[in-house]
């Protein structure tokens, strides 16, 4: 179509009127920094609005916008003009990829592990149990740390939001476009270090992770017993810390309780800001479910169903949101409305497991508080009598109150299954002869189950 033949609607896009309207909607949906860095530079190019073509200043910019914002752009443009049904992002004429630029999915030197686009600050539900950790994560993502606060350590059990906050920090930093970030799990760090050793190219490995602005490692507890990897992690940590770079680490417990981790590394990790994510409250679980309910427009989920799930599934946020997804799928498949009966039909195994759901963390917490110990004592190699007895009781309670296998229980105490077998037998023998221990165990069981 010649320029002179453009319709009035197309002219409104080319003169910027409709695009400005779409941008106004987008400005309300994403963070100011992301909007300014990624969406503001886009410009409509024509002719035509099927598809609507937007030009980005570089190939990197184009790929990043396509991977992160294309759906939101299409939705906003369609709201401004319903005739827009497709959007394409191209590189502005004369635009090129800047040296070293690449989309995050193709730049493992910047992001080592895959980031989940759903795990952002906007999708994180804040409550009393995680608000300190959320605030600390925001400060890091916005670059508002200084002095000796360049280390942030998230601690907490499984499914409480540590990884979500790690991903959210990485996304926010990438969106601001001013710092490069390496995010990876401890398993990824280990596998890449082992690969570098085998390839006899540890120098490249060091350059890759010691030149970033923000270094993030998830689930650091899995470095335990990996001596060489811990040594490399320690030196990487030191090199970045000495240059004032930002470091973010997560673990299932505080550094002081990681007695199976090298003492020097434990000391370094304990020197930063510790942000604990505690067990979720009913109110937080309900808020999370309400947020996720909005994703299921095709099925109406009543408040009573959400309240039921928030009451019954209490330990793991991923399990909680997964349960809601199962309920919706069940309702769609059977073409039934969501009622409490349908929820029970959809989740018999999950509800049965949660009737008496007890976690190893809850048992360890109860035992350490009852006997005046620290959790690190139970998982350490220490053999003092005051620690061995409670450790055996904790293993015995894990066998009685959880569905976990003996090897799995042993793993949570840094022992093998034969130690669990010995410990549980020893407690059984003592229960037959020691009324005081019988009373202790009954108090602990009552405490844990209530």
C-alpha positions, -999 to 999 in steps of 0.1 A, spaced: 0 0 0 14 34 -9 18 60 18 -8 82 2 -33 53 5 -30 48 43 -63 48 62 -70 72 90 -65 44 115 -30 36 101 -21 73 102 -30 74 139 -5 47 145 22 64 124 17 98 140 20 81 174 -15 87 188 -25 50 192 10 39 202 11 65 229 -22 52 242 -9 16 242 23 28 260 2 44 287 -13 11 295 20 -7 294 35 19 318 10 8 344 17 -29 339 55 -31 343 82 -15 364 93 21 355 128 9 348 118 -19 325 94 5 306 120 31 301 148 7 290 128 -17 268 94 -3 257 99 35 254 125 31 226 101 11 204 86 30 174 58 20 150 70 17 114 46 12 85 26 10 65 0 -14 79 -13 -25 112 -19 -62 104 7 -69 117 16 -38 136 54 -34 132 75 -19 160 112 -11 155 138 -17 182 172 -1 182 192 -34 182 189 -71 177 195 -77 214 167 -53 222 143 -70 197 149 -105 210 145 -94 246 113 -75 240 99 -105 220 107 -129 248 95 -108 277 69 -83 266 53 -93 233 20 -106 249 16 -74 270 24 -52 240 -2 -70 218 -29 -68 246 -23 -30 250 -22 -23 213 -55 -42 208 -71 -22 236 -60 10 218 -72 -3 185 -92 -37 182 -81 -41 146 -45 -49 158 -44 -87 160 -6 -92 155 26 -74 165 60 -79 151 93 -65 164 120 -57 139 154 -40 142 154 -3 133 171 3 99 208 9 107 204 -7 142 228 -35 151 236 -56 181 261 -39 203 294 -57 209 288 -85 235 250 -81 234 229 -112 233 195 -122 247 197 -136 282 188 -171 270 219 -171 248 242 -154 273 251 -179 300 279 -157 311 252 -133 323 225 -157 334 238 -192 340 205 -210 348 171 -205 331 150 -178 347 112 -183 351 94 -153 335 66 -158 360 88 -152 390 90 -115 392 84 -89 420 50 -82 406 39 -118 411 54 -122 445 28 -121 473 41 -103 504 31 -112 539 43 -111 575 65 -142 570 84 -129 540 82 -91 540 118 -85 553 132 -108 526 111 -90 499 123 -56 510 159 -67 510 155 -82 476 141 -50 463 171 -30 476 195 -53 459 176 -53 426 175 -15 426 212 -12 436 205 5 469 231 -14 489 264 -1 502 294 -9 525 294 -44 539 258 -50 527 269 -64 494 259 -99 505 223 -110 509 215 -145 522 180 -159 520 172 -188 544 141 -209 546 125 -243 539 113 -257 507 86 -239 488 86 -206 508 98 -183 480 136 -181 481 140 -190 444 111 -167 434 129 -138 450 162 -148 434 146 -148 399 128 -115 406 161 -98 415 177 -111 383 148 -100 361 147 -66 376 185 -61 372 183 -73 336 154 -50 329 173 -20 342 201 -28 318 229 -13 338 245 -44 355 252 -79 343 241 -108 365 250 -144 369 223 -165 384 227 -203 389 219 -231 412 246 -246 433 242 -278 411 248 -257 380 278 -241 395 292 -275 404 285 -291 370 301 -262 352 331 -262 375 336 -300 370 333 -295 332 360 -268 334 383 -291 353 378 -318 327 384 -294 299 415 -280 318 400 -245 313 394 -232 348 407 -198 337 377 -193 315 354 -204 343 369 -179 366 366 -151 341 330 -159 334 318 -156 370 344 -132 385 336 -104 361 299 -100 367 283 -72 388 258 -94 406 266 -130 415 236 -152 426 237 -189 438 206 -208 448 205 -237 474 241 -233 485 236 -262 511 241 -286 482 278 -277 480 283 -297 512 309 -324 510 321 -311 476 355 -300 487 369 -287 454 337 -269 444 335 -252 478 371 -241 474 363 -225 440 331 -210 453 350 -195 482 376 -179 460 349 -166 436 331 -152 465 362 -135 479 372 -120 445 338 -105 439 334 -93 475 368 -76 475 356 -56 444 324 -46 461 302 -66 438 268 -77 449 264 -113 460 230 -131 467 229 -166 481 201 -188 494 201 -219 516 177 -241 535 191 -228 568 213 -200 582 250 -201 575 258 -206 612 238 -239 610 257 -253 580 283 -272 598 288 -295 569 301 -265 549 337 -253 550 343 -231 580 358 -203 560 330 -202 536 304 -204 564 321 -174 580 319 -154 547 282 -163 542 274 -153 577 289 -119 573 261 -104 552 224 -96 557 204 -127 566 168 -126 554 147 -155 566 115 -167 549 94 -183 575 64 -207 573 34 -192 555 4 -179 574 -32 -187 565 -37 -151 553 -6 -153 530 -16 -187 515 -51 -173 508 -37 -142 491 -14 -164 469 -44 -185 459 -65 -154 451 -36 -141 429 -34 -174 410 -72 -177 406 -71 -147 383 -51 -168 358 -81 -192 353 -107 -171 335 -123 -202 321 -133 -216 354 -150 -199 384 -133 -208 417 -153 -197 447 -138 -182 478 -148 -213 498 -126 -235 477 -96 -212 482 -102 -210 519 -104 -248 521 -71 -252 502 -54 -225 523 -64 -244 554 -55 -279 543 -22 -273 524 2 -254 546 38 -263 540 48 -256 504 36 -227 481 44 -247 449 22 -276 462 -5 -251 471 -6 -234 437 -3 -268 420 -33 -280 439 -54 -251 425 -42 -259 390 -53 -296 395 -87 -285 408 -93 -262 377 -82 -290 353 -105 -314 371 -134 -290 367 -127 -285 331 -123 -322 323 -155 -333 341 -174 -301 332 -184 -296 368 -185 -264 389 -158 -260 415 -173 -271 449 -157 -285 480 -168 -320 468 -149 -315 435 -119 -303 454 -119 -334 475 -124 -356 444 -95 -338 426 -70 -340 454 -75 -372 474 -38 -380 477 -27 -344 486 -54 -339 512 -47 -373 527 -10 -365 529 -17 -331 545 -40 -345 571 -9 -355 590 17 -336 570 48 -331 590 80 -319 576 116 -329 587 122 -292 593 92 -290 618 105 -321 636 141 -307 638 128 -274 650 107 -290 677 135 -313 689 161 -285 690 138 -262 709 128 -289 734 164 -300 741 179 -265 739 200 -272 708 205 -256 674 194 -272 641 230 -273 630 238 -296 660 214 -323 646 230 -323 611 266 -319 623 292 -346 628 294 -339 665 291 -370 688 285 -355 722 259 -373 742 237 -342 746 234 -341 708 234 -378 698 203 -386 719 181 -358 705 194 -365 670 182 -402 673 149 -390 687 145 -367 657 152 -395 633 127 -418 651 100 -391 649 107 -386 612 102 -423 606 70 -423 626 54 -390 614 65 -387 577 62 -409 546 99 -404 538 122 -433 531 151 -441 555 177 -429 529 158 -396 525 156 -391 563 193 -398 566 200 -373 539 183 -345 559 206 -353 588 237 -358 566 237 -395 574 231 -427 555 202 -450 559 221 -474 582 225 -446 608 188 -440 607 181 -478 612 205 -478 642 190 -446 657 154 -457 654 162 -491 669 181 -474 698 151 -452 705 127 -482 705 150 -499 730 151 -469 753 114 -464 751 109 -498 766 131 -489 797 129 -451 801 96 -436 812 111 -401 810 119 -406 773 84 -419 767 71 -387 782 95 -366 761 84 -383 729 47 -379 736 52 -342 743 72 -338 711 46 -356 690 18 -336 705 37 -304 699 46 -313 663 11 -325 653 -7 -296 669 
